[in-house]
């Protein structure tokens, strides 16, 4: 019996250590890929930053592109749970808002948080895509998934009856403004706060996408 207890204890401890190693490897990889670039970061760099052996990184993630892919998934969701972003509570709360102006304002806040986690890493993936076919494939996958997500937002916006533009245009506007470049330009480079950026983004989306009586009436007036 004591031996059985010891084996269970050892197994639990190994599992905890494996989870901690995985967490440290992912955090180190995300930081190094963003700071140094994907091509300039080696598995040995990641291992050293995470405080684990190189063999541990390979045993956990197999290769560098798999590590990059998983680091991206964690950055998007904010944790390692296998839950699609559209199914996470913060996004479901956005969809549940019936007023489209309020919904877009709330979506801007959520998207700003996602950009805080992902924008610099996406730039690193984009930089690597020019010379690395695996990184190029990952970038294409990222953009396909984002286009699908923005399509879901656009369909839901159209269903409210409050959308001022065609559904396809709404999708494309959201897609164009959520790749991280705007956040990087205004927050990382121009030193806006996330709060200021989210407020600006929400206001921009409302101004471009939400139907308003004065705009609709104004469109019928002859040019002066």
C-alpha positions as CSV (number, residue, x, y, z in Angstrom):
1,X,0.0,0.0,0.0
2,X,2.7,2.5,0.9
3,X,4.4,1.7,-2.5
4,X,1.1,2.4,-4.3
5,X,0.7,5.7,-2.6
6,X,4.3,6.7,-3.5
7,X,3.8,5.7,-7.2
8,X,0.6,7.9,-7.3
9,X,2.4,10.7,-5.7
10,X,5.4,10.4,-8.0
11,X,3.1,10.3,-11.0
12,X,1.1,13.4,-9.9
13,X,4.4,15.3,-9.3
14,X,5.7,14.4,-12.7
15,X,2.5,15.6,-14.4
16,X,2.7,18.9,-12.5
17,X,6.3,19.3,-13.5
18,X,5.5,18.5,-17.1
19,X,2.7,21.1,-17.1
20,X,5.0,23.7,-15.5
21,X,7.7,23.0,-18.1
22,X,5.2,23.3,-20.9
23,X,4.0,26.7,-19.5
24,X,7.5,28.0,-19.2
25,X,8.5,26.8,-22.7
26,X,5.5,28.5,-24.3
27,X,6.1,31.8,-22.4
28,X,9.7,31.8,-23.3
29,X,9.0,30.9,-27.0
30,X,6.4,33.6,-27.4
31,X,8.7,36.3,-25.9
32,X,11.7,35.3,-28.0
33,X,9.8,34.9,-31.2
34,X,8.3,38.4,-30.7
35,X,11.6,40.0,-29.6
36,X,14.2,38.3,-31.8
37,X,12.1,37.0,-34.7
38,X,11.1,33.4,-35.5
39,X,14.1,32.7,-37.7
40,X,16.6,34.1,-35.2
41,X,15.3,32.0,-32.3
42,X,16.6,28.5,-31.8
43,X,15.2,25.7,-29.7
44,X,18.3,26.1,-27.6
45,X,17.4,29.8,-27.0
46,X,13.9,28.7,-25.9
47,X,15.3,26.0,-23.6
48,X,17.7,28.4,-21.9
49,X,15.1,31.0,-21.4
50,X,12.6,28.5,-20.0
51,X,15.3,26.9,-17.8
52,X,14.8,23.4,-19.2
53,X,16.9,21.0,-21.3
54,X,16.8,21.2,-25.1
55,X,15.6,17.6,-25.1
56,X,12.6,18.7,-23.0
57,X,11.5,21.2,-25.6
58,X,11.7,18.6,-28.3
59,X,9.9,16.0,-26.3
60,X,7.1,18.4,-25.5
61,X,6.6,20.1,-28.9
62,X,8.6,18.0,-31.5
63,X,9.8,21.0,-33.5
64,X,10.0,24.8,-33.7
65,X,7.0,25.3,-36.0
66,X,4.8,23.3,-33.7
67,X,6.0,25.4,-30.8
68,X,5.2,28.6,-32.8
69,X,1.7,27.3,-33.6
70,X,1.0,26.4,-30.0
71,X,2.4,29.7,-28.8
72,X,0.1,31.5,-31.2
73,X,-3.0,29.5,-30.0
74,X,-2.2,30.3,-26.4
75,X,-1.7,34.0,-27.2
76,X,-5.0,34.2,-29.0
77,X,-7.0,32.6,-26.2
78,X,-5.0,33.8,-23.3
79,X,-4.6,30.3,-21.9
80,X,-4.1,26.7,-22.9
81,X,-7.7,25.7,-22.8
82,X,-8.9,24.1,-26.0
83,X,-11.7,26.5,-26.5
84,X,-12.3,28.4,-29.7
85,X,-12.1,32.1,-29.3
86,X,-15.7,32.6,-30.5
87,X,-16.9,30.2,-27.8
88,X,-15.1,32.0,-24.9
89,X,-17.3,33.9,-22.4
90,X,-16.0,37.3,-23.3
91,X,-16.9,36.9,-27.0
92,X,-20.2,35.3,-26.2
93,X,-21.1,38.3,-24.1
94,X,-20.3,40.5,-27.2
95,X,-22.7,38.5,-29.4
96,X,-25.4,38.6,-26.7
97,X,-25.5,42.4,-26.8
98,X,-28.6,43.4,-28.8
99,X,-27.6,47.0,-29.5
100,X,-25.1,47.0,-32.4
101,X,-23.3,50.2,-31.3
102,X,-22.8,48.8,-27.8
103,X,-21.8,45.4,-29.2
104,X,-19.1,46.9,-31.4
105,X,-17.8,49.1,-28.6
106,X,-17.5,46.0,-26.4
107,X,-15.9,44.0,-29.2
108,X,-13.3,46.7,-29.5
109,X,-12.4,46.3,-25.9
110,X,-12.1,42.5,-26.2
111,X,-10.2,42.8,-29.5
112,X,-7.7,45.2,-27.9
113,X,-6.9,42.7,-25.2
114,X,-6.3,40.0,-27.9
115,X,-4.1,42.5,-29.8
116,X,-2.1,43.1,-26.6
117,X,-1.3,39.3,-26.6
118,X,-0.9,38.7,-30.3
119,X,0.1,41.7,-32.4
120,X,3.9,41.5,-31.9
121,X,3.9,37.7,-32.3
122,X,1.9,38.0,-35.5
123,X,4.4,40.5,-36.9
124,X,7.1,37.9,-36.2
125,X,5.2,35.2,-38.0
126,X,4.6,37.6,-40.9
127,X,8.3,38.4,-41.0
128,X,9.2,34.8,-41.1
129,X,6.6,33.9,-43.8
130,X,8.7,35.4,-46.6
131,X,11.5,32.8,-46.2
132,X,9.9,30.0,-44.2
133,X,7.1,28.0,-45.9
134,X,5.8,26.5,-42.6
135,X,5.5,30.0,-41.2
136,X,3.8,31.2,-44.4
137,X,1.3,28.3,-44.1
138,X,0.6,29.2,-40.4
139,X,0.1,32.9,-41.4
140,X,-2.4,31.8,-44.1
141,X,-4.2,29.6,-41.5
142,X,-4.3,32.5,-39.0
143,X,-5.9,34.8,-41.5
144,X,-8.4,32.2,-42.7
145,X,-9.5,31.7,-39.2
146,X,-9.8,35.4,-38.5
147,X,-11.8,36.0,-41.7
148,X,-14.2,33.3,-40.6
149,X,-14.5,34.9,-37.2
150,X,-15.1,38.4,-38.6
151,X,-17.7,36.8,-40.9
152,X,-19.5,35.5,-37.9
153,X,-19.5,38.9,-36.3
154,X,-20.8,40.5,-39.6
155,X,-23.6,37.9,-39.9
156,X,-24.7,38.6,-36.3
157,X,-24.5,42.4,-36.9
158,X,-26.7,42.0,-40.0
159,X,-29.2,40.0,-38.1
160,X,-29.8,43.0,-35.7
161,X,-31.2,45.1,-38.6
162,X,-28.9,47.9,-37.4
163,X,-26.1,47.4,-39.9
164,X,-25.6,50.4,-42.3
165,X,-23.4,48.6,-44.8
166,X,-23.6,45.2,-46.6
167,X,-22.7,42.2,-44.4
168,X,-19.7,41.4,-46.6
169,X,-18.3,44.9,-46.2
170,X,-18.8,44.7,-42.5
171,X,-16.8,41.5,-42.5
172,X,-14.0,43.0,-44.6
173,X,-13.8,46.2,-42.5
174,X,-13.5,44.1,-39.3
175,X,-10.9,41.8,-40.9
176,X,-8.8,44.7,-42.1
177,X,-8.7,46.3,-38.7
178,X,-8.0,43.3,-36.5
179,X,-4.7,41.9,-37.8
180,X,-2.7,43.7,-35.1
181,X,-1.0,46.4,-37.3
182,X,-3.3,49.2,-36.1
183,X,-2.7,48.3,-32.5
184,X,1.0,48.0,-33.0
185,X,1.1,51.4,-34.8
186,X,-1.0,53.3,-32.3
187,X,-0.2,51.6,-29.0
188,X,3.3,50.1,-29.4
189,X,4.7,52.8,-31.6
190,X,2.7,56.0,-30.8
191,X,2.2,55.1,-27.1
192,X,-1.5,55.2,-26.9
193,X,-3.0,53.4,-24.0
194,X,-5.0,50.3,-24.6
195,X,-8.1,52.1,-23.2
196,X,-7.6,55.0,-25.7
197,X,-7.1,52.6,-28.5
198,X,-10.2,50.5,-27.6
199,X,-12.4,53.6,-27.4
200,X,-11.1,54.9,-30.8
201,X,-11.6,51.5,-32.4
202,X,-15.1,51.1,-31.1
203,X,-16.0,54.6,-32.2
204,X,-14.6,54.0,-35.7
205,X,-16.5,50.8,-36.1
206,X,-19.8,52.4,-35.0
207,X,-19.2,55.3,-37.3
208,X,-18.5,53.1,-40.3
209,X,-20.9,50.2,-39.7
210,X,-24.0,51.2,-37.7
211,X,-27.1,52.4,-39.4
212,X,-28.2,55.9,-38.4
213,X,-31.3,57.8,-39.6
214,X,-29.4,61.0,-40.3
215,X,-26.9,59.2,-42.5
216,X,-29.6,57.4,-44.4
217,X,-31.5,60.6,-45.0
218,X,-28.4,62.5,-45.8
219,X,-27.5,60.0,-48.5
220,X,-30.8,60.9,-50.4
221,X,-30.0,64.6,-50.4
222,X,-28.6,66.2,-53.6
223,X,-25.1,67.4,-53.5
224,X,-24.8,71.1,-52.8
